Amino acid sequence: MFDKIRFRMSLSFGKPIIGREEEAAVLDVLRSGILVHGQKAKDFEVAFAAWTGAPHAVSVGSCTAGLHLAYVGKGVGPGDEVIVPAQTHVATAHAVELVGARPVFVDAEPRTGNIDIDAIESKITSRTRAISVVHFLGMPVAMDRVMDMARRHKLFVVEDCALALGSRFKGTHAGLFGDVGCFSFYPVKHITTAEGGMVITKEALLAERITRQKAFGVDRTVAERTIPGIYDVTMLGYNYRMSELAAVLGIEQLKRVQGFLETRKQNYACLADDLRAMDHLTLLDSSGGDAESSYYCLSVLLDDTLAEKRFEMVQYMKERGIGTSVYYPQAVPLMTYYRLKYGYRAGDFPVAERISNTSIALPVGPHLSKEDMHTIMRTLKEAIAHVRPFAAMFSSYGKSTAPALLTGKRVVLIGGAGFIGHNLALELKSLGADVHVIDGLQVNHLLSVVASTENQPNRTLYLNMLHTRLDLLQKAGIPLHVKDARDYHALSLILGQLNPEVIIHLAAVAHANRSNKDPYSTFDHSLRTLENALDCAKGRVKHFVYFSSSMVYGHFEQGAVREETPCEPIGIYGALKFAGEKMVIAYHQACNLPYTIIRPSALYGPRCISRRVGQIFIENALRGEEIVVSGDGSDALDFTYIKDLVHGVIQVLTREEAKGEIFNLTYGDARSIGQMAAMIQEQFPQARVRYEPKEALMPDRGTLSVEKARRLIGYNPQYPLEVGYPEYINWYHRRATYGDQK
Ligand SMILES: Cc1ncc(COP(=O)(O)O)c(C=O)c1O
């Protein structure tokens, strides 16, 4: 019941860690009656200066206030320009606007999202007074290069360190290279004071000025006033002070900051290791060489296939209790205020815009554990699969050349609305193929389920799944031609119109027990449709793919069966599949039809309605009914998750080496029914198991070797039962929990 637990927990993007020490300190201040102008803000400044190594630290009401005071303190005003990164929080730019100067934006560099240092120089004019940088997501900017440029042009440097507490470059803390560094203690930051900020600087005079101007420009602090009420105002100022309540929070938080940072670093490493192996995603680089990041969060950039689904993915994760964010949602110069004021346009800052438009920020804060990182990773993979069925799988199968080779290729799937067919059609379409489905919707589909007078278990559930299949095909833009492939004329007419490059023949009564009960119908739907398809394909089609079965082998005599193992099918189903293989090969011999024969085994996965053993187990367990094992549980099957099979078919369609070959496309390592039942009991501890005699005519099966497919076409199955089956169970849970139709 791991699912229920998982869905209940909430992994927020950021969460302040407030302990008893913070509570007690705040209470002490409240009871003391000194809420501002006390010693605590000073103590916090001293502690912060010591921790960062800063000569001077001045507490302020927020990072924005600190940035504003920095420009005021340096005398920046109307007519001046300040270089500002385009990829930042709006506060970095607003601070410049607040003093009446003009922010001149510079694009980001793609590896880190930090300001593109090479692009700064061309933006410097005679009016430029300063360069501001932001250590994006805690990744320190190469400050030696920035300082070098600033010195050459006699500019001062403001470091926005809102996300950079703990960031170091060449061992020096962020904020201590430039003239001023400003930190934020907003609740999701590395430490929090609710609202709050700190300015650090090496310049005593600047620190003094900021101290005055954060408090109205008064010439002495309350403590310095020997006679109460006697003071003067020597300059313009603001009310940007930090309260005593905030200051004690900061003091307590700072005592724990080292631990917070270490957890962030570990969490980040854990998540990054997994993410780096995935296709479709790029990580913004966070550390290495001279740079030590503060690991504020982990931002991933989605490629074009996923980017447009970003908010669907974010929503998917949110529904499962995982908070994400976007840093930052719009390049600042493209925000309405700046766009209208300075005339910036989309496309002016391509890197910053790409980060804003395609990234998702994942949490790594100290409120989360390593275990949570695995949950985030798993849910992200699910989110990808949710928005783009099967996109996720390619990341684990390794880089593939498939998409390019499939683009525009017309592929017709006969029997393509079935369990294998619709999953395959969706994936082929998403890889750019021009897919059409021909299906009569009769065998194990809408017409037979609707018309059946038997008391079918889960009738409504299955009708729902069938509708969902058709909906998914329709939404993906895959035409469904409702034709009976037993009707030669109907089939030849539609295939003549479609003129496909590839035909995949799936039509069958794909169930051994049912086939034995109704041999004629099995022949009709399997062999007759095949004969019709072959006849229409000959001389026209470049590749004919036939779905056979592991049942052609009959009893697996010893060890894993290989494609060369002699076939001795038992019963109608295996015999007809074997006959089908022979027919395909005969058409190749007689008419030069290029072909591939595929032998799958014990398939399982979402939206199957065939009620094979794994599915019946789950449905019974969900309903609290007993699990019935036929035989003593020692029978083994090469259980294969649909994603592995689909991946295998893509390899078949994109590798010339596949032509003229038979391939076992299974996981390649059998598991016993008893092992499967044990997995069910792990997930549903209350489930009872009953054993009953095995059906006659059921061969003893086991592992199918997939070595040939690995060697010739790069087949690389990824879903042992221990991985695929829980994912399938999870899918059933989700349907129950969210009414999720996919
Ligand atoms: C880079 C950057 N600068 C400045 C700020 C503003 O900080 P504050 O809310 O403390 O004013 C933020 C806030 O997230 C930020 O991300």
The ligand as a Gaussian input file, in Angstrom:
#p B3LYP/6-31G(d) Opt

LIG

0 1
 C       17.795000      36.791000      -7.303000
 C       16.862000      37.455000      -6.339000
 N       17.078000      38.725000      -5.966000
 C       16.272000      39.338000      -5.092000
 C       15.186000      38.723000      -4.552000
 C       14.295000      39.480000      -3.609000
 O       14.506000      39.074000      -2.283000
 P       13.585000      39.683000      -1.122000
 O       12.277000      38.991000      -1.208000
 O       14.314000      39.343000       0.136000
 O       13.486000      41.133000      -1.358000
 C       14.914000      37.411000      -4.898000
 C       13.761000      36.711000      -4.330000
 O       13.516000      35.553000      -4.557000
 C       15.764000      36.761000      -5.813000
 O       15.528000      35.498000      -6.208000

